[in-house]
Amino acid sequence: MIRSIFIAALVITATGAQAQRMPNPQKLEACRQLARERGFKFGAFNKGAIKPKDFVRGCMQGTQR
């Protein structure tokens, strides 16, 4: 009985954590477009202080404007 409850709780926790990691595709594309508009180049070597990936991550979290 306890084992089945533990397994069910583990599955629910893993499913919830996985769902949170799935980015919204429209928001992701909007953040990538914003990065391009601000001069970031994807796939190129960047010497700047912030990388395009970091900019997009910040945009997805709502910290970039």
N, CA, C and O atoms as a Tinker XYZ file with bonds, in Angstrom:
   260  protein
     1  N      0.823000   -1.196000    0.000000    73     2
     2  CA     0.000000    0.000000    0.000000    64     1     3
     3  C      0.870000    1.264000    0.000000    63     2     4     5
     4  O      0.671000    2.158000   -0.823000    81     3
     5  N      1.813000    1.333000    0.905000    73     3     6
     6  CA     2.689000    2.505000    0.989000    64     5     7
     7  C      3.543000    2.598000   -0.275000    63     6     8     9
     8  O      3.813000    3.688000   -0.780000    81     7
     9  N      3.960000    1.445000   -0.772000    73     7    10
    10  CA     4.791000    1.442000   -1.972000    64     9    11
    11  C      4.034000    2.019000   -3.166000    63    10    12    13
    12  O      4.598000    2.795000   -3.938000    81    11
    13  N      2.772000    1.651000   -3.325000    73    11    14
    14  CA     1.999000    2.166000   -4.454000    64    13    15
    15  C      1.750000    3.665000   -4.321000    63    14    16    17
    16  O      1.737000    4.375000   -5.326000    81    15
    17  N      1.553000    4.155000   -3.107000    73    15    18
    18  CA     1.377000    5.594000   -2.890000    64    17    19
    19  C      2.667000    6.324000   -3.228000    63    18    20    21
    20  O      2.635000    7.382000   -3.856000    81    19
    21  N      3.792000    5.772000   -2.823000    73    19    22
    22  CA     5.084000    6.389000   -3.104000    64    21    23
    23  C      5.337000    6.449000   -4.607000    63    22    24    25
    24  O      5.794000    7.473000   -5.116000    81    23
    25  N      5.048000    5.375000   -5.316000    73    23    26
    26  CA     5.259000    5.341000   -6.768000    64    25    27
    27  C      4.340000    6.345000   -7.453000    63    26    28    29
    28  O      4.771000    7.045000   -8.369000    81    27
    29  N      3.091000    6.427000   -7.028000    73    27    30
    30  CA     2.150000    7.385000   -7.620000    64    29    31
    31  C      2.628000    8.823000   -7.386000    63    30    32    33
    32  O      2.566000    9.654000   -8.292000    81    31
    33  N      3.100000    9.111000   -6.183000    73    31    34
    34  CA     3.602000   10.455000   -5.873000    64    33    35
    35  C      4.841000   10.769000   -6.711000    63    34    36    37
    36  O      5.009000   11.900000   -7.166000    81    35
    37  N      5.689000    9.798000   -6.912000    73    35    38
    38  CA     6.896000    9.985000   -7.719000    64    37    39
    39  C      6.540000   10.267000   -9.177000    63    38    40    41
    40  O      7.150000   11.133000   -9.804000    81    39
    41  N      5.578000    9.560000   -9.712000    73    39    42
    42  CA     5.154000    9.766000  -11.101000    64    41    43
    43  C      4.539000   11.151000  -11.269000    63    42    44    45
    44  O      4.828000   11.842000  -12.246000    81    43
    45  N      3.700000   11.559000  -10.330000    73    43    46
    46  CA     3.068000   12.883000  -10.399000    64    45    47
    47  C      4.124000   13.973000  -10.316000    63    46    48    49
    48  O      4.064000   14.945000  -11.069000    81    47
    49  N      5.079000   13.832000   -9.425000    73    47    50
    50  CA     6.148000   14.817000   -9.280000    64    49    51
    51  C      6.988000   14.897000  -10.554000    63    50    52    53
    52  O      7.300000   15.995000  -11.014000    81    51
    53  N      7.354000   13.766000  -11.123000    73    51    54
    54  CA     8.175000   13.750000  -12.336000    64    53    55
    55  C      7.408000   14.345000  -13.513000    63    54    56    57
    56  O      7.989000   15.067000  -14.323000    81    55
    57  N      6.130000   14.058000  -13.616000    73    55    58
    58  CA     5.318000   14.593000  -14.707000    64    57    59
    59  C      5.177000   16.100000  -14.578000    63    58    60    61
    60  O      5.267000   16.812000  -15.578000    81    59
    61  N      4.959000   16.597000  -13.378000    73    59    62
    62  CA     4.840000   18.037000  -13.155000    64    61    63
    63  C      6.132000   18.760000  -13.462000    63    62    64    65
    64  O      6.107000   19.840000  -14.052000    81    63
    65  N      7.250000   18.195000  -13.078000    73    63    66
    66  CA     8.545000   18.815000  -13.341000    64    65    67
    67  C      8.834000   18.837000  -14.841000    63    66    68    69
    68  O      9.404000   19.799000  -15.355000    81    67
    69  N      8.442000   17.786000  -15.530000    73    67    70
    70  CA     8.684000   17.724000  -16.967000    64    69    71
    71  C      7.824000   18.747000  -17.697000    63    70    72    73
    72  O      8.279000   19.359000  -18.664000    81    71
    73  N      6.607000   18.937000  -17.254000    73    71    74
    74  CA     5.709000   19.888000  -17.911000    64    73    75
    75  C      6.216000   21.318000  -17.758000    63    74    76    77
    76  O      5.993000   22.137000  -18.650000    81    75
    77  N      6.876000   21.638000  -16.678000    73    75    78
    78  CA     7.382000   22.976000  -16.462000    64    77    79
    79  C      8.568000   23.293000  -17.361000    63    78    80    81
    80  O      8.853000   24.466000  -17.604000    81    79
    81  N      9.250000   22.302000  -17.849000    73    79    82
    82  CA    10.438000   22.517000  -18.673000    64    81    83
    83  C     10.101000   22.723000  -20.147000    63    82    84    85
    84  O     10.979000   23.090000  -20.928000    81    83
    85  N      8.870000   22.499000  -20.538000    73    83    86
    86  CA     8.471000   22.666000  -21.929000    64    85    87
    87  C      8.193000   24.136000  -22.202000    63    86    88    89
    88  O      7.216000   24.680000  -21.686000    81    87
    89  N      9.029000   24.794000  -23.003000    73    87    90
    90  CA     8.810000   26.219000  -23.263000    64    89    91
    91  C      7.632000   26.435000  -24.203000    63    90    92    93
    92  O      7.300000   25.576000  -25.020000    81    91
    93  N      7.020000   27.580000  -24.072000    73    91    94
    94  CA     5.947000   27.979000  -24.975000    64    93    95
    95  C      6.585000   28.306000  -26.324000    63    94    96    97
    96  O      7.403000   29.223000  -26.396000    81    95
    97  N      6.238000   27.586000  -27.399000    73    95    98
    98  CA     6.909000   27.806000  -28.690000    64    97    99
    99  C      6.729000   29.224000  -29.235000    63    98   100   101
   100  O      7.654000   29.775000  -29.833000    81    99
   101  N      5.549000   29.823000  -29.036000    73    99   102
   102  CA     5.337000   31.179000  -29.534000    64   101   103
   103  C      6.201000   32.180000  -28.772000    63   102   104   105
   104  O      6.774000   33.093000  -29.366000    81   103
   105  N      6.290000   32.006000  -27.462000    73   103   106
   106  CA     7.100000   32.919000  -26.651000    64   105   107
   107  C      8.588000   32.743000  -26.982000    63   106   108   109
   108  O      9.337000   33.717000  -27.052000    81   107
   109  N      8.997000   31.501000  -27.180000    73   107   110
   110  CA    10.391000   31.233000  -27.533000    64   109   111
   111  C     10.753000   31.910000  -28.849000    63   110   112   113
   112  O     11.807000   32.537000  -28.954000    81   111
   113  N      9.888000   31.788000  -29.852000    73   111   114
   114  CA    10.161000   32.406000  -31.144000    64   113   115
   115  C     10.141000   33.929000  -31.030000    63   114   116   117
   116  O     10.939000   34.607000  -31.677000    81   115
   117  N      9.241000   34.472000  -30.217000    73   115   118
   118  CA     9.196000   35.929000  -30.026000    64   117   119
   119  C     10.480000   36.418000  -29.363000    63   118   120   121
   120  O     10.995000   37.475000  -29.726000    81   119
   121  N     11.001000   35.671000  -28.404000    73   119   122
   122  CA    12.251000   36.056000  -27.741000    64   121   123
   123  C     13.436000   35.943000  -28.693000    63   122   124   125
   124  O     14.339000   36.778000  -28.662000    81   123
   125  N     13.437000   34.915000  -29.540000    73   123   126
   126  CA    14.506000   34.790000  -30.536000    64   125   127
   127  C     14.454000   35.949000  -31.526000    63   126   128   129
   128  O     15.491000   36.494000  -31.904000    81   127
   129  N     13.253000   36.322000  -31.943000    73   127   130
   130  CA    13.097000   37.443000  -32.868000    64   129   131
   131  C     13.577000   38.741000  -32.220000    63   130   132   133
   132  O     14.249000   39.544000  -32.868000    81   131
   133  N     13.237000   38.952000  -30.947000    73   131   134
   134  CA    13.685000   40.140000  -30.224000    64   133   135
   135  C     15.212000   40.174000  -30.145000    63   134   136   137
   136  O     15.824000   41.231000  -30.297000    81   135
   137  N     15.820000   39.013000  -29.907000    73   135   138
   138  CA    17.286000   38.940000  -29.850000    64   137   139
   139  C     17.892000   39.317000  -31.205000    63   138   140   141
   140  O     18.882000   40.046000  -31.264000    81   139
   141  N     17.297000   38.820000  -32.286000    73   139   142
   142  CA    17.793000   39.166000  -33.627000    64   141   143
   143  C     17.664000   40.664000  -33.880000    63   142   144   145
   144  O     18.567000   41.285000  -34.440000    81   143
   145  N     16.532000   41.243000  -33.463000    73   143   146
   146  CA    16.322000   42.675000  -33.653000    64   145   147
   147  C     17.339000   43.505000  -32.870000    63   146   148   149
   148  O     17.693000   44.612000  -33.274000    81   147
   149  N     17.797000   42.965000  -31.760000    73   147   150
   150  CA    18.779000   43.690000  -30.942000    64   149   151
   151  C     20.217000   43.394000  -31.344000    63   150   152   153
   152  O     21.151000   43.835000  -30.675000    81   151
   153  N     20.402000   42.650000  -32.436000    73   151   154
   154  CA    21.737000   42.464000  -32.980000    64   153   155
   155  C     22.446000   41.179000  -32.601000    63   154   156   157
   156  O     23.615000   41.009000  -32.947000    81   155
   157  N     21.786000   40.274000  -31.906000    73   155   158
   158  CA    22.416000   39.000000  -31.574000    64   157   159
   159  C     22.412000   38.101000  -32.802000    63   158   160   161
   160  O     21.458000   38.103000  -33.579000    81   159
   161  N     23.484000   37.333000  -32.972000    73   159   162
   162  CA    23.597000   36.411000  -34.092000    64   161   163
   163  C     23.709000   35.002000  -33.547000    63   162   164   165
   164  O     24.634000   34.684000  -32.800000    81   163
   165  N     22.765000   34.166000  -33.923000    73   163   166
   166  CA    22.763000   32.777000  -33.469000    64   165   167
   167  C     23.693000   31.948000  -34.333000    63   166   168   169
   168  O     23.719000   32.105000  -35.554000    81   167
   169  N     24.453000   31.070000  -33.706000    73   167   170
   170  CA    25.365000   30.201000  -34.432000    64   169   171
   171  C     26.716000   30.833000  -34.704000    63   170   172   173
   172  O     27.619000   30.157000  -35.198000    81   171
   173  N     26.878000   32.095000  -34.398000    73   171   174
   174  CA    28.157000   32.776000  -34.612000    64   173   175
   175  C     28.873000   32.923000  -33.263000    63   174   176   177
   176  O     28.244000   32.913000  -32.205000    81   175
   177  N     30.180000   33.057000  -33.327000    73   175   178
   178  CA    30.955000   33.261000  -32.103000    64   177   179
   179  C     30.771000   34.709000  -31.648000    63   178   180   181
   180  O     31.027000   35.644000  -32.406000    81   179
   181  N     30.334000   34.880000  -30.426000    73   179   182
   182  CA    30.082000   36.217000  -29.894000    64   181   183
   183  C     31.051000   36.516000  -28.751000    63   182   184   185
   184  O     31.182000   35.721000  -27.820000    81   183
   185  N     31.716000   37.637000  -28.824000    73   183   186
   186  CA    32.632000   38.042000  -27.766000    64   185   187
   187  C     31.962000   38.963000  -26.762000    63   186   188   189
   188  O     32.591000   39.358000  -25.780000    81   187
   189  N     30.720000   39.309000  -26.981000    73   187   190
   190  CA    30.024000   40.260000  -26.118000    64   189   191
   191  C     29.828000   39.736000  -24.704000    63   190   192   193
   192  O     30.121000   38.579000  -24.402000    81   191
   193  N     29.329000   40.608000  -23.857000    73   191   194
   194  CA    29.127000   40.261000  -22.451000    64   193   195
   195  C     27.988000   39.259000  -22.275000    63   194   196   197
   196  O     28.006000   38.459000  -21.340000    81   195
   197  N     27.005000   39.298000  -23.165000    73   195   198
   198  CA    25.874000   38.388000  -23.048000    64   197   199
   199  C     25.715000   37.604000  -24.344000    63   198   200   201
   200  O     25.807000   38.170000  -25.434000    81   199
   201  N     25.482000   36.331000  -24.227000    73   199   202
   202  CA    25.312000   35.458000  -25.379000    64   201   203
   203  C     23.834000   35.434000  -25.772000    63   202   204   205
   204  O     22.966000   35.679000  -24.934000    81   203
   205  N     23.548000   35.139000  -27.037000    73   203   206
   206  CA    22.149000   35.089000  -27.463000    64   205   207
   207  C     21.312000   34.118000  -26.630000    63   206   208   209
   208  O     20.159000   34.399000  -26.303000    81   207
   209  N     21.904000   32.981000  -26.293000    73   207   210
   210  CA    21.193000   31.979000  -25.495000    64   209   211
   211  C     20.794000   32.554000  -24.136000    63   210   212   213
   212  O     19.688000   32.307000  -23.654000    81   211
   213  N     21.686000   33.312000  -23.527000    73   211   214
   214  CA    21.398000   33.917000  -22.228000    64   213   215
   215  C     20.316000   34.992000  -22.352000    63   214   216   217
   216  O     19.468000   35.133000  -21.471000    81   215
   217  N     20.356000   35.746000  -23.451000    73   215   218
   218  CA    19.341000   36.764000  -23.686000    64   217   219
   219  C     17.963000   36.125000  -23.831000    63   218   220   221
   220  O     16.989000   36.589000  -23.238000    81   219
   221  N     17.891000   35.051000  -24.627000    73   219   222
   222  CA    16.608000   34.375000  -24.845000    64   221   223
   223  C     16.110000   33.766000  -23.537000    63   222   224   225
   224  O     14.918000   33.835000  -23.238000    81   223
   225  N     16.997000   33.181000  -22.766000    73   223   226
   226  CA    16.602000   32.607000  -21.475000    64   225   227
   227  C     16.033000   33.694000  -20.565000    63   226   228   229
   228  O     15.008000   33.490000  -19.916000    81   227
   229  N     16.697000   34.843000  -20.519000    73   227   230
   230  CA    16.207000   35.953000  -19.714000    64   229   231
   231  C     14.864000   36.464000  -20.209000    63   230   232   233
   232  O     13.990000   36.808000  -19.413000    81   231
   233  N     14.704000   36.511000  -21.515000    73   231   234
   234  CA    13.431000   36.937000  -22.104000    64   233   235
   235  C     12.312000   35.972000  -21.722000    63   234   236   237
   236  O     11.209000   36.402000  -21.384000    81   235
   237  N     12.587000   34.692000  -21.772000    73   235   238
   238  CA    11.574000   33.689000  -21.410000    64   237   239
   239  C     11.185000   33.809000  -19.940000    63   238   240   241
   240  O     10.042000   33.535000  -19.573000    81   239
   241  N     12.136000   34.219000  -19.097000    73   239   242
   242  CA    11.854000   34.388000  -17.676000    64   241   243
   243  C     11.266000   35.752000  -17.360000    63   242   244   245
   244  O     10.821000   36.001000  -16.239000    81   243
   245  N     11.264000   36.642000  -18.360000    73   243   246
   246  CA    10.671000   37.954000  -18.174000    64   245   247
   247  C     11.615000   39.001000  -17.638000    63   246   248   249
   248  O     11.167000   40.051000  -17.179000    81   247
   249  N     12.927000   38.744000  -17.683000    73   247   250
   250  CA    13.886000   39.715000  -17.143000    64   249   251
   251  C     14.481000   40.619000  -18.220000    63   250   252   253
   252  O     15.101000   41.628000  -17.884000    81   251
   253  N     14.314000   40.294000  -19.503000    73   251   254
   254  CA    14.807000   41.119000  -20.601000    64   253   255
   255  C     13.647000   41.933000  -21.165000    63   254   256   257
   256  O     12.521000   41.442000  -21.246000    81   255
   257  N     13.918000   43.161000  -21.551000    73   255   258
   258  CA    12.856000   44.007000  -22.127000    64   257   259
   259  C     13.243000   44.479000  -23.484000    63   258   260
   260  O     12.481000   45.201000  -24.128000    81   259
